[in-house]
Amino acid sequence: MNYELALEKGISNLELELSKSTQQILLRYLELLQKWNKVYNLTAIRDKDQMVSHHLLDSLSVLPHLSAGNWLDVGCGAGLPGLILAIARPDWTFTLIDSNSKKTSFVKQAIIELGLQNVKVFSKRVEDFEAENKFDGIISRAFAETSDFIKITRHLLTEKGKWAAMKGTPEQELQQLPDDIVVERVIPLNVSGLDAARCLVILKVK
């Protein structure tokens, strides 16, 4: 199966509707990632088939469970999931942050080359980051333990905002949460081509 069909099938399995033009932008992102990866080592995954499932579809799998608004992606790496979500939802706004300047340099270039208008990226530690406007949602993918994720980002969340943590098997982590944090939902994620336990943990302040 070619990459275009693999992406299209994976999107259908996630019960998402993304236009052909949006899917082409996602594939263009993969081309840029492969090109830059040769020099900057942005991801350990080299195989493009795996990139479709492990990067594009894994990032898109959370989309049905997120609400429209102003989002922050913490520890975005090569733009995952924030840049992928920004491509899929051009009417939402996304801020991406990572302390690795090589990775944020790639993300900045990708934003330019893909013509994205709804996303910006910063190279700094999130605990030192001050935003003009707080965020409706803060998401992370393989960034830190959930309690640490909450601790270093809670100054950036709106009063009614929510955290969305992409995890494998988070049960033990969730026992370490601060007393004022409640788990709203733990949503199993089923991603085509990804043979691993995946879930999305939605959290909020009590």
Kinemage of the C-alpha trace (Angstrom):
@kinemage 1
@onewidth
@group {chain A} dominant
@subgroup {mainchain}
@vectorlist {calphas} color= white
{ca met a 1} P 0.000 0.000 0.000
{ca asn a 2} L 1.357 3.422 -0.853
{ca tyr a 3} L 1.617 6.191 1.719
{ca glu a 4} L -1.347 8.106 0.347
{ca leu a 5} L -3.653 5.095 0.636
{ca ala a 6} L -2.273 4.151 4.057
{ca leu a 7} L -3.011 7.639 5.349
{ca glu a 8} L -6.462 7.718 3.773
{ca lys a 9} L -7.367 4.311 5.229
{ca gly a 10} L -6.010 5.228 8.648
{ca ile a 11} L -8.012 8.461 8.709
{ca ser a 12} L -11.152 6.538 7.753
{ca asn a 13} L -10.531 4.019 10.544
{ca leu a 14} L -10.301 6.928 12.998
{ca glu a 15} L -13.686 8.128 11.655
{ca leu a 16} L -12.200 11.490 10.734
{ca glu a 17} L -13.033 13.569 7.691
{ca leu a 18} L -10.025 15.336 6.211
{ca ser a 19} L -9.996 16.736 2.687
{ca lys a 20} L -7.633 15.453 0.011
{ca ser a 21} L -5.773 18.758 0.126
{ca thr a 22} L -5.276 18.413 3.901
{ca gln a 23} L -3.998 14.866 3.428
{ca gln a 24} L -1.531 16.119 0.833
{ca ile a 25} L -0.196 18.692 3.316
{ca leu a 26} L 0.272 15.906 5.884
{ca leu a 27} L 2.253 13.862 3.348
{ca arg a 28} L 4.298 16.917 2.451
{ca tyr a 29} L 5.142 17.253 6.146
{ca leu a 30} L 6.460 13.677 6.084
{ca glu a 31} L 8.655 14.514 3.092
{ca leu a 32} L 10.138 17.447 4.984
{ca leu a 33} L 10.625 15.302 8.081
{ca gln a 34} L 12.489 12.648 6.093
{ca lys a 35} L 14.668 15.276 4.409
{ca trp a 36} L 15.635 17.032 7.651
{ca asn a 37} L 15.959 13.786 9.573
{ca lys a 38} L 19.028 12.841 7.547
{ca val a 39} L 20.910 15.782 9.053
{ca tyr a 40} L 19.208 16.621 12.350
{ca asn a 41} L 18.094 13.204 13.648
{ca leu a 42} L 14.584 14.422 14.493
{ca thr a 43} L 13.057 10.958 14.901
{ca ala a 44} L 14.362 7.434 15.329
{ca ile a 45} L 11.778 6.206 12.820
{ca arg a 46} L 13.251 6.163 9.300
{ca asp a 47} L 10.694 4.048 7.461
{ca lys a 48} L 8.008 6.146 5.787
{ca asp a 49} L 5.298 3.505 6.329
{ca gln a 50} L 5.999 3.660 10.048
{ca met a 51} L 6.031 7.451 9.935
{ca val a 52} L 2.465 7.400 8.574
{ca ser a 53} L 1.210 5.249 11.458
{ca his a 54} L 3.521 6.277 14.316
{ca his a 55} L 3.545 10.016 13.582
{ca leu a 56} L 0.595 11.115 11.430
{ca leu a 57} L -2.132 8.689 12.500
{ca asp a 58} L -1.005 8.563 16.128
{ca ser a 59} L -1.232 12.365 16.309
{ca leu a 60} L -4.587 12.472 14.499
{ca ser a 61} L -6.093 9.781 16.753
{ca val a 62} L -6.682 12.305 19.555
{ca leu a 63} L -8.582 14.748 17.350
{ca pro a 64} L -12.129 13.440 17.967
{ca his a 65} L -11.581 13.916 21.714
{ca leu a 66} L -10.339 17.518 21.666
{ca ser a 67} L -12.371 20.729 21.670
{ca ala a 68} L -11.801 23.740 19.444
{ca gly a 69} L -9.735 26.500 20.980
{ca asn a 70} L -6.256 27.752 21.721
{ca trp a 71} L -3.871 24.817 22.272
{ca leu a 72} L -0.334 24.405 23.580
{ca asp a 73} L 1.807 21.398 22.609
{ca val a 74} L 4.559 20.869 25.182
{ca gly a 75} L 7.723 19.054 24.146
{ca cys a 76} L 6.584 19.141 20.531
{ca gly a 77} L 9.773 17.629 19.122
{ca ala a 78} L 9.403 17.556 15.347
{ca gly a 79} L 5.861 18.963 15.641
{ca leu a 80} L 4.036 15.949 17.039
{ca pro a 81} L 1.181 16.135 17.669
{ca gly a 82} L 0.745 19.936 17.492
{ca leu a 83} L 1.778 20.580 13.893
{ca ile a 84} L -0.307 17.640 12.641
{ca leu a 85} L -3.335 18.895 14.578
{ca ala a 86} L -2.798 22.400 13.218
{ca ile a 87} L -2.849 21.042 9.661
{ca ala a 88} L -6.057 19.120 10.370
{ca arg a 89} L -7.788 22.003 12.172
{ca pro a 90} L -6.829 25.308 10.503
{ca asp a 91} L -9.544 27.154 12.475
{ca trp a 92} L -7.928 26.254 15.825
{ca thr a 93} L -4.753 27.935 17.093
{ca phe a 94} L -1.653 26.089 18.245
{ca thr a 95} L 1.514 27.080 20.063
{ca leu a 96} L 4.357 24.547 20.060
{ca ile a 97} L 7.249 24.593 22.508
{ca asp a 98} L 10.419 22.531 22.857
{ca ser a 99} L 13.824 23.197 24.382
{ca asn a 100} L 15.622 21.484 21.477
{ca ser a 101} L 16.467 24.265 19.017
{ca lys a 102} L 17.249 21.842 16.165
{ca lys a 103} L 13.741 20.436 16.373
{ca thr a 104} L 12.048 23.823 16.643
{ca ser a 105} L 14.110 25.056 13.676
{ca phe a 106} L 12.619 22.226 11.641
{ca val a 107} L 9.113 23.049 12.856
{ca lys a 108} L 9.552 26.730 11.952
{ca gln a 109} L 10.680 25.784 8.453
{ca ala a 110} L 7.809 23.328 8.060
{ca ile a 111} L 5.310 26.023 9.069
{ca ile a 112} L 6.700 28.268 6.321
{ca glu a 113} L 6.871 25.596 3.626
{ca leu a 114} L 3.408 24.224 4.401
{ca gly a 115} L 1.888 27.715 4.525
{ca leu a 116} L 0.334 27.299 7.955
{ca gln a 117} L -1.223 30.402 9.512
{ca asn a 118} L -2.552 29.022 12.811
{ca val a 119} L 0.606 27.821 14.547
{ca lys a 120} L 3.732 29.291 16.122
{ca val a 121} L 6.714 27.678 17.827
{ca phe a 122} L 9.090 28.642 20.624
{ca ser a 123} L 12.440 27.165 21.609
{ca lys a 124} L 12.536 27.285 25.409
{ca arg a 125} L 11.710 25.370 28.574
{ca val a 126} L 7.988 25.381 29.247
{ca glu a 127} L 8.447 26.266 32.941
{ca asp a 128} L 10.054 29.547 31.775
{ca phe a 129} L 7.403 30.257 29.145
{ca glu a 130} L 4.941 33.097 29.616
{ca ala a 131} L 2.095 33.374 27.120
{ca glu a 132} L 0.076 36.505 26.278
{ca asn a 133} L -3.104 34.437 26.571
{ca lys a 134} L -3.575 31.273 28.560
{ca phe a 135} L -4.538 28.069 26.773
{ca asp a 136} L -7.849 26.210 26.573
{ca gly a 137} L -5.950 22.956 26.308
{ca ile a 138} L -2.390 21.704 26.819
{ca ile a 139} L -1.315 18.486 25.107
{ca ser a 140} L 1.808 16.350 25.270
{ca arg a 141} L 3.044 13.179 23.593
{ca ala a 142} L 5.706 11.155 25.395
{ca phe a 143} L 6.886 14.290 27.190
{ca ala a 144} L 6.996 13.618 30.937
{ca glu a 145} L 5.197 11.809 33.718
{ca thr a 146} L 1.679 13.176 34.079
{ca ser a 147} L 2.237 14.815 37.474
{ca asp a 148} L 5.333 16.646 36.164
{ca phe a 149} L 3.487 17.638 32.987
{ca ile a 150} L 0.778 19.276 35.096
{ca lys a 151} L 3.196 20.890 37.535
{ca ile a 152} L 5.258 22.741 34.919
{ca thr a 153} L 2.331 23.827 32.720
{ca arg a 154} L -0.510 24.746 35.074
{ca his a 155} L 0.464 28.447 34.987
{ca leu a 156} L -0.424 28.380 31.282
{ca leu a 157} L -3.915 26.830 31.492
{ca thr a 158} L -7.162 28.790 31.594
{ca glu a 159} L -9.412 28.352 34.616
{ca lys a 160} L -11.645 25.888 32.775
{ca gly a 161} L -8.910 24.447 30.566
{ca lys a 162} L -7.919 20.792 30.282
{ca trp a 163} L -4.761 18.767 29.884
{ca ala a 164} L -4.559 16.015 27.265
{ca ala a 165} L -1.736 13.551 27.825
{ca met a 166} L -0.981 10.930 25.153
{ca lys a 167} L 0.167 7.807 26.983
{ca gly a 168} L 0.773 4.087 26.731
{ca thr a 169} L -0.237 2.499 30.029
{ca pro a 170} L -0.618 5.388 32.499
{ca glu a 171} L -2.295 3.690 35.474
{ca gln a 172} L 0.688 3.939 37.811
{ca glu a 173} L 1.396 7.562 36.846
{ca leu a 174} L -2.181 8.579 37.546
{ca gln a 175} L -1.838 7.498 41.163
{ca gln a 176} L 0.759 10.239 41.677
{ca leu a 177} L -1.395 13.212 40.667
{ca pro a 178} L -1.752 16.358 42.830
{ca asp a 179} L -4.805 16.316 45.106
{ca asp a 180} L -6.586 19.065 43.196
{ca ile a 181} L -6.367 17.304 39.801
{ca val a 182} L -9.055 14.952 38.548
{ca val a 183} L -8.922 12.487 35.656
{ca glu a 184} L -11.939 13.274 33.510
{ca arg a 185} L -11.479 10.435 31.008
{ca val a 186} L -9.000 7.801 29.886
{ca ile a 187} L -9.730 7.140 26.219
{ca pro a 188} L -8.260 4.064 24.470
{ca leu a 189} L -6.804 4.903 21.055
{ca asn a 190} L -6.731 2.423 18.184
{ca val a 191} L -4.259 3.458 15.495
{ca ser a 192} L -3.863 1.548 12.218
{ca gly a 193} L -0.377 0.071 11.935
{ca leu a 194} L 0.554 0.868 15.527
{ca asp a 195} L 0.835 -2.294 17.596
{ca ala a 196} L 1.137 -0.712 21.027
{ca ala a 197} L -1.128 0.350 23.877
{ca arg a 198} L -2.160 3.963 23.381
{ca cys a 199} L -4.584 6.173 25.261
{ca leu a 200} L -5.465 9.797 25.816
{ca val a 201} L -5.823 11.016 29.407
{ca ile a 202} L -7.992 14.113 29.877
{ca leu a 203} L -7.391 15.952 33.164
{ca lys a 204} L -8.642 19.119 34.821
{ca val a 205} L -8.528 21.019 38.103
{ca lys a 206} L -11.285 19.973 40.525
